[in-house]
Amino acid sequence: MADTSDTAEARSLTLGGARKALDAALAQAEDMGRLFCIAVTDPSGEPIATARMDGAPRLSAGIALNKAFTVAGFGGMPSGNWWNLIKDEPALVHGITHTPRLIVFGGGVGIFVDGALVGAIGASGGSADEDTEVAQAGADALAG
């Protein structure tokens, strides 16, 4: 028979929390005057809320979701951290980049509440730095 030592308690964003992050990211995108796709996931990378701004590139919707998926799959590590980890190891560059849905450039960040990863957010539509700025605005809406 299982006892509590055989289980782990997990926290996750609610739909309300995901919408709060999504709205903050959309507001940042509007302030920048750019068109983005944004995806908010639970800590396992499953989508909770997504948006594609009118006129944003269609392909960016999947990229945003994969950025959030990558972050969730690696415990909240920002997608932009990947390149620095692998750039000096050719085998990793050529191997890990074939991992389905793994994104190795900026635009995905973790959403942490009280130090716990509760979700992830990905943005796509600008440069890697712009994508990160939009995603971070969404994550920051729940951090405080």
Backbone bond lengths (Angstrom), bond angles and torsions (degrees), N, CA, C in turn:
res aa  C-N    CA-C-N  psi(-1)  N-CA   C-N-CA  omega(-1)  CA-C   N-CA-C  phi
1 M - - - 1.442 - - 1.536 108.56 -
2 A 1.330 116.53 134.43 1.465 122.43 -179.71 1.521 110.55 -75.12
3 D 1.318 114.70 145.44 1.465 119.09 171.48 1.527 107.98 -122.85
4 T 1.309 118.55 -177.56 1.463 121.14 -174.74 1.518 112.86 -63.51
5 S 1.317 119.34 -21.55 1.460 120.03 177.72 1.535 111.42 -72.11
6 D 1.329 116.88 -12.04 1.463 121.38 178.63 1.527 113.15 -93.44
7 T 1.316 116.87 3.09 1.460 120.75 -177.85 1.519 110.21 -132.91
8 A 1.314 114.97 163.68 1.463 121.02 176.33 1.523 108.26 -129.81
9 E 1.294 116.09 139.23 1.452 120.55 177.71 1.520 108.79 -84.35
10 A 1.306 116.51 134.49 1.466 121.16 -179.20 1.527 109.44 -122.23
11 R 1.332 115.02 143.07 1.457 121.15 175.69 1.515 107.97 -110.65
12 S 1.318 115.44 148.92 1.448 120.34 -179.23 1.520 110.06 -145.27
13 L 1.314 115.05 153.28 1.459 120.02 172.77 1.514 110.05 -60.66
14 T 1.302 115.99 146.04 1.455 121.51 168.27 1.523 107.68 -88.13
15 L 1.306 116.13 172.31 1.455 119.38 174.37 1.526 109.64 -60.62
16 G 1.332 117.09 -39.73 1.464 120.47 177.60 1.518 112.47 -60.84
17 G 1.326 116.88 -41.98 1.461 120.61 177.60 1.511 111.87 -66.26
18 A 1.333 116.40 -41.27 1.464 120.39 178.79 1.528 110.41 -63.48
19 R 1.305 117.12 -39.99 1.469 120.24 179.37 1.524 110.89 -67.02
20 K 1.322 116.56 -36.06 1.471 120.25 176.97 1.529 110.28 -61.80
21 A 1.321 116.61 -46.14 1.471 121.02 178.07 1.528 110.37 -64.33
22 L 1.318 116.67 -44.33 1.458 121.26 179.77 1.523 111.12 -60.50
23 D 1.322 116.78 -45.90 1.470 120.70 -179.64 1.524 111.78 -62.53
24 A 1.335 117.18 -40.20 1.467 120.44 179.31 1.529 110.64 -66.58
25 A 1.322 116.84 -39.57 1.465 120.32 178.28 1.528 110.60 -66.64
26 L 1.320 117.07 -41.93 1.466 120.53 177.64 1.530 111.19 -62.63
27 A 1.324 116.64 -39.94 1.468 120.20 178.44 1.528 110.45 -62.85
28 Q 1.331 116.70 -40.96 1.472 120.43 177.71 1.524 110.39 -63.49
29 A 1.318 116.77 -43.45 1.460 121.19 178.64 1.528 110.79 -60.69
30 E 1.313 116.46 -43.07 1.469 120.36 178.69 1.520 110.78 -63.96
31 D 1.336 116.87 -41.42 1.466 120.78 177.65 1.530 111.29 -60.56
32 M 1.310 116.41 -33.30 1.465 121.60 179.74 1.531 111.54 -80.08
33 G 1.332 116.87 -14.39 1.453 120.38 -178.91 1.515 113.77 71.94
34 R 1.317 116.18 28.78 1.472 121.96 -177.22 1.519 109.80 -121.89
35 L 1.322 116.68 161.73 1.460 123.03 -179.86 1.524 109.69 -106.13
36 F 1.313 115.79 123.44 1.459 121.64 -175.12 1.515 112.09 -128.95
37 C 1.316 114.60 158.87 1.448 123.52 164.81 1.524 106.27 -109.79
38 I 1.326 115.70 139.94 1.461 120.54 -175.92 1.527 108.70 -134.53
39 A 1.317 116.34 139.11 1.463 121.98 177.87 1.516 109.80 -132.45
40 V 1.317 116.00 134.88 1.466 122.84 176.57 1.524 107.25 -118.93
41 T 1.328 115.60 129.55 1.464 120.67 -178.00 1.526 110.94 -121.56
42 D 1.322 114.52 168.72 1.458 120.07 170.38 1.529 107.87 -80.18
43 P 1.326 119.03 178.69 1.471 119.46 -176.17 1.527 115.05 -67.18
44 S 1.319 117.33 -10.95 1.465 118.92 175.97 1.523 112.02 -96.99
45 G 1.334 117.19 1.05 1.452 121.26 177.11 1.515 114.63 93.03
46 E 1.327 117.58 5.00 1.464 120.43 177.87 1.528 109.26 -80.41
47 P 1.339 117.64 133.78 1.469 119.97 -176.74 1.517 113.42 -64.75
48 I 1.324 114.82 140.56 1.466 122.03 172.61 1.521 109.42 -111.86
49 A 1.339 116.46 -45.89 1.469 120.65 -178.14 1.520 109.10 -147.43
50 T 1.319 115.82 139.00 1.462 121.12 177.27 1.518 109.54 -138.26
51 A 1.320 115.49 157.82 1.464 120.82 175.89 1.515 109.33 -150.36
52 R 1.329 115.31 143.12 1.460 121.69 170.63 1.512 105.92 -123.30
53 M 1.329 115.54 111.74 1.455 120.13 179.92 1.533 108.70 -59.51
54 D 1.312 116.54 147.05 1.465 120.96 179.16 1.521 110.03 -53.25
55 G 1.312 116.29 122.48 1.457 121.47 179.40 1.515 115.01 90.03
56 A 1.332 118.31 -6.90 1.468 120.53 178.60 1.531 109.56 -67.70
57 P 1.322 117.54 147.74 1.465 120.14 -179.08 1.530 111.79 -58.37
58 R 1.310 116.49 132.38 1.469 120.96 -178.64 1.529 112.09 -60.80
59 L 1.305 116.53 -39.68 1.458 119.96 -178.65 1.528 111.45 -63.34
60 S 1.318 116.88 -27.30 1.462 120.56 -179.32 1.530 112.70 -65.02
61 A 1.330 118.24 -23.55 1.466 120.26 179.10 1.527 110.66 -61.67
62 G 1.325 116.89 -47.23 1.459 120.34 178.89 1.515 112.37 -68.77
63 I 1.321 116.62 -35.67 1.463 120.31 178.81 1.523 110.04 -64.67
64 A 1.336 117.25 -43.46 1.473 120.67 178.73 1.526 110.69 -60.34
65 L 1.321 116.60 -43.79 1.460 120.29 179.36 1.524 110.88 -64.40
66 N 1.325 117.59 -40.39 1.465 120.18 179.19 1.528 112.16 -68.37
67 K 1.323 117.25 -31.46 1.471 119.14 175.18 1.518 110.10 -63.92
68 A 1.331 117.07 -46.42 1.469 120.12 178.29 1.527 110.41 -63.82
69 F 1.319 117.77 -40.16 1.464 122.79 178.55 1.524 110.97 -60.51
70 T 1.335 116.42 -43.10 1.465 121.60 178.37 1.521 110.81 -61.12
71 V 1.316 116.35 -46.99 1.466 121.16 179.98 1.522 110.50 -60.31
72 A 1.322 116.56 -47.87 1.462 120.62 -179.22 1.524 111.17 -62.46
73 G 1.312 116.49 -39.29 1.461 120.74 -177.76 1.516 114.56 -68.69
74 F 1.323 115.99 -16.81 1.466 119.82 -179.46 1.523 111.49 -122.06
75 G 1.326 116.00 37.42 1.457 121.96 169.48 1.512 115.84 67.09
76 G 1.322 117.58 19.95 1.458 120.64 177.05 1.512 114.79 103.37
77 M 1.334 117.68 0.17 1.462 119.48 178.55 1.526 109.27 -64.63
78 P 1.336 117.95 126.88 1.465 120.36 179.50 1.525 111.59 -57.73
79 S 1.335 115.53 142.38 1.460 119.38 -179.36 1.529 111.45 -60.81
80 G 1.320 117.45 -29.20 1.458 121.61 180.00 1.514 114.30 -69.13
81 N 1.318 118.41 -13.02 1.469 121.42 178.61 1.525 112.58 -79.32
82 W 1.328 116.68 -17.88 1.455 119.85 -173.94 1.516 113.69 -61.09
83 W 1.316 117.39 -46.56 1.465 118.99 -173.42 1.526 111.66 -57.49
84 N 1.328 117.04 -44.46 1.470 119.45 179.96 1.523 112.14 -63.63
85 L 1.322 117.29 -26.43 1.464 120.49 178.68 1.531 112.79 -76.08
86 I 1.329 116.98 -28.66 1.465 119.13 -172.66 1.526 114.82 -114.71
87 K 1.313 119.46 -13.00 1.470 122.19 -169.79 1.524 114.30 -58.97
88 D 1.318 118.16 -29.03 1.464 120.88 -178.04 1.527 113.14 -95.33
89 E 1.319 116.51 7.67 1.464 121.00 179.90 1.521 109.48 -125.56
90 P 1.332 117.31 92.12 1.469 121.06 -175.80 1.530 114.26 -52.15
91 A 1.308 117.74 -37.16 1.467 119.13 -179.65 1.527 110.72 -63.27
92 L 1.318 116.23 -40.14 1.466 119.03 177.61 1.527 111.05 -68.30
93 V 1.318 117.25 -43.64 1.462 120.47 179.70 1.529 109.81 -56.14
94 H 1.327 116.44 -45.90 1.458 120.01 -176.43 1.521 113.15 -82.51
95 G 1.309 117.33 -18.45 1.466 119.89 -179.17 1.511 113.44 -96.15
96 I 1.311 116.62 -58.19 1.461 119.60 -173.67 1.519 112.54 -67.02
97 T 1.313 117.35 -27.32 1.462 119.11 179.89 1.529 111.81 -69.87
98 H 1.319 118.20 -7.97 1.463 121.43 173.75 1.522 111.60 -92.17
99 T 1.316 117.18 1.91 1.459 121.12 177.02 1.522 108.36 -70.24
100 P 1.313 117.98 122.10 1.469 119.83 -178.69 1.531 111.76 -54.69
101 R 1.307 115.26 133.08 1.457 125.73 173.79 1.526 114.34 74.93
102 L 1.337 119.38 -3.41 1.460 121.47 178.61 1.524 109.38 -75.11
103 I 1.320 116.51 127.54 1.463 123.05 177.38 1.525 107.53 -112.90
104 V 1.346 116.91 130.60 1.467 120.68 -175.54 1.529 112.05 -113.78
105 F 1.325 117.03 26.73 1.466 120.55 176.15 1.524 108.98 -137.63
106 G 1.305 116.48 167.94 1.459 122.45 -170.46 1.515 115.24 -64.88
107 G 1.324 113.92 157.78 1.453 121.76 176.25 1.507 114.00 128.08
108 G 1.315 117.55 -3.34 1.465 121.52 176.26 1.515 109.70 -121.70
109 V 1.329 116.78 130.81 1.462 121.12 178.50 1.529 109.80 -138.45
110 G 1.313 114.89 156.55 1.455 120.67 177.36 1.516 111.48 -81.23
111 I 1.310 114.85 152.45 1.464 121.61 172.72 1.519 106.48 -109.07
112 F 1.320 114.89 114.13 1.462 121.87 -177.08 1.522 109.99 -113.35
113 V 1.330 116.23 136.43 1.458 122.23 173.33 1.523 106.76 -128.46
114 D 1.311 116.46 123.42 1.467 122.08 -177.10 1.528 111.86 52.33
115 G 1.329 116.02 39.48 1.455 121.56 176.91 1.515 115.32 80.93
116 A 1.321 117.95 -3.97 1.469 120.95 -179.04 1.524 110.51 -102.76
117 L 1.328 116.33 136.56 1.450 121.25 174.91 1.525 107.84 -71.31
118 V 1.333 116.83 116.84 1.459 121.56 -179.03 1.521 112.17 -112.84
119 G 1.332 116.06 -6.27 1.452 120.57 179.75 1.508 110.51 174.45
120 A 1.320 115.52 -174.22 1.462 121.80 178.29 1.511 108.19 -146.61
121 I 1.330 114.97 156.86 1.453 120.40 178.75 1.521 109.33 -135.87
122 G 1.313 115.04 137.08 1.455 121.42 177.44 1.514 109.77 -125.46
123 A 1.322 115.86 143.97 1.462 121.99 177.41 1.521 108.70 -132.10
124 S 1.327 116.11 144.56 1.454 121.15 178.77 1.525 108.93 -148.10
125 G 1.320 115.01 139.93 1.459 120.34 178.97 1.513 112.41 149.70
126 G 1.321 116.71 -15.35 1.453 121.51 179.19 1.516 109.96 -125.72
127 S 1.323 115.43 -156.85 1.463 119.65 172.97 1.528 108.34 -72.16
128 A 1.304 116.51 169.40 1.463 119.57 178.35 1.522 110.74 -58.97
129 D 1.324 117.69 -39.80 1.465 120.74 178.87 1.522 111.40 -66.83
130 E 1.331 116.77 -41.10 1.469 119.64 178.42 1.526 110.93 -66.45
131 D 1.320 116.14 -41.19 1.465 120.01 177.66 1.533 110.49 -60.21
132 T 1.321 116.01 -42.61 1.465 120.14 178.82 1.519 110.82 -64.08
133 E 1.311 117.36 -40.99 1.467 121.37 178.93 1.529 111.22 -59.75
134 V 1.311 116.55 -43.93 1.475 121.19 179.33 1.519 110.31 -66.37
135 A 1.321 117.18 -47.22 1.476 120.33 -179.97 1.522 110.72 -62.88
136 Q 1.332 117.05 -41.61 1.464 120.38 -179.60 1.527 111.73 -62.83
137 A 1.327 116.52 -36.88 1.466 120.16 177.70 1.531 109.83 -60.44
138 G 1.325 116.38 -39.24 1.458 120.00 177.22 1.514 112.28 -66.41
139 A 1.317 116.60 -45.11 1.468 120.47 179.53 1.527 110.60 -64.45
140 D 1.322 116.41 -39.47 1.458 120.24 -178.54 1.525 112.99 -65.11
141 A 1.313 117.48 -24.74 1.462 121.20 179.26 1.522 111.91 -63.42
142 L 1.328 116.85 -21.53 1.467 120.97 -179.53 1.519 112.79 -109.88
143 A 1.311 117.34 -9.98 1.470 120.40 -174.53 1.527 113.00 -74.47
144 G 1.302 118.23 -24.94 1.461 119.96 -173.73 1.445 116.71 -99.16
